[in-house]
Amino acid sequence: MSYAVELKDVSVKYGNLDALKNISLQVAEGSFLGVIGPNGGGKTTLLKVILGLIEPTTGDIKIFGHPLDQAVDKIGYVPQISNFDRNFPISVLDVVLMARLGGRVRFFHQYKKEDIEKAEAVLEQLNLLQLKDRQIGKLSGGQLQRVLIARGLTVEPEILLLDEPTANVDASSTSQIYQLLKELNKEKTIIVVTHDMAAVSSYFDSLACLNEKLYHHGDKQLDQHTTEQVFGCPVDLIAHGHPHHVFEPHGEGENDD
Ligand SMILES: Nc1ncnc2c1ncn2[C@@H]1O[C@H](COP(=O)(O)OP(=O)(O)OP(=O)(O)O)[C@@H](O)[C@H]1O
């Protein structure tokens, strides 16, 4: 069987620092995978490795069974808002169109008619077309996040990778964004990374925990021991009161407080 994304024993070092250590991960086509982990746990590095932006120190990556360099155009990327300069004097449409140029900014570039049509179609799909001429600094956090998703979609990817898509938005935008992703998941494999346990969503069909090493059992339940190891604190306390079922039920007679 070939997976949408398959990593075998992937490690990444920055100098002496191990950002990823022998990561193996198989993501089936059509999955909606959430990767949670603490700040600095290696989530962005994991996405960059899958995108081919960072060469792993060791290990192997396949996309739909093909080497990464033959399949990188099947992947769309939605970066963290915090890595995005909102003061840049460009419009929503420009941001989305830039993805059609491989992310390069080219002033006075004449876009092809088909690029503009594609970008506008995606903006319409995400209910953003009315904002296409607005400067990106004048968008709300939730709107900008959706524009970045539109940007990731304009390359018509089969796999969409998102870095902290709800870090800067309120609860109602968060659920709007996850509903949108769930809709997109009908046609695409989606991988979301986040450090925010509260963002752990019932929308995911599979959850992994990353802190240098990756723990993934292919379903949406994480055992408590693993998450405590990964986060270095009793995360069950954080998950309590959260409407989504993240942990396996406690054993009978165990103190649940
Ligand atoms: N270019 C780099 N050079 C050196 N160290 C780096 C570089 N990029 C990341 N690191 C380090 O690698 C580790 C993993 O970083 P990464 O950005 O992948 O984590 P993260 O889980 O995405 O964090 P956050 O949740 O804070 O965004 C961190 O200790 C970070 O400081």
The ligand as a Gaussian input file, in Angstrom:
#p B3LYP/6-31G(d) Opt

LIG

0 1
 N       16.856000      27.009000      11.527000
 C       17.070000      26.567000      12.767000
 N       18.311000      26.568000      13.280000
 C       18.553000      26.098000      14.526000
 N       17.600000      25.611000      15.360000
 C       16.340000      25.614000      14.889000
 C       16.010000      26.087000      13.590000
 N       14.670000      25.946000      13.404000
 C       14.196000      25.413000      14.557000
 N       15.191000      25.208000      15.449000
 C       15.051000      24.597000      16.783000
 O       14.547000      23.273000      16.573000
 C       13.584000      22.945000      17.562000
 C       12.268000      22.617000      16.877000
 O       11.757000      23.802000      16.279000
 P       10.348000      23.849000      15.527000
 O       10.171000      25.241000      15.016000
 O       10.283000      22.740000      14.556000
 O        9.338000      23.537000      16.729000
 P        7.765000      23.764000      16.836000
 O        7.237000      22.537000      17.507000
 O        7.200000      24.103000      15.500000
 O        7.670000      25.006000      17.809000
 P        6.498000      26.105000      17.995000
 O        5.299000      25.367000      18.526000
 O        7.100000      27.026000      19.006000
 O        6.264000      26.759000      16.656000
 C       13.507000      24.147000      18.500000
 O       14.352000      23.886000      19.588000
 C       14.046000      25.302000      17.654000
 O       14.649000      26.285000      18.457000

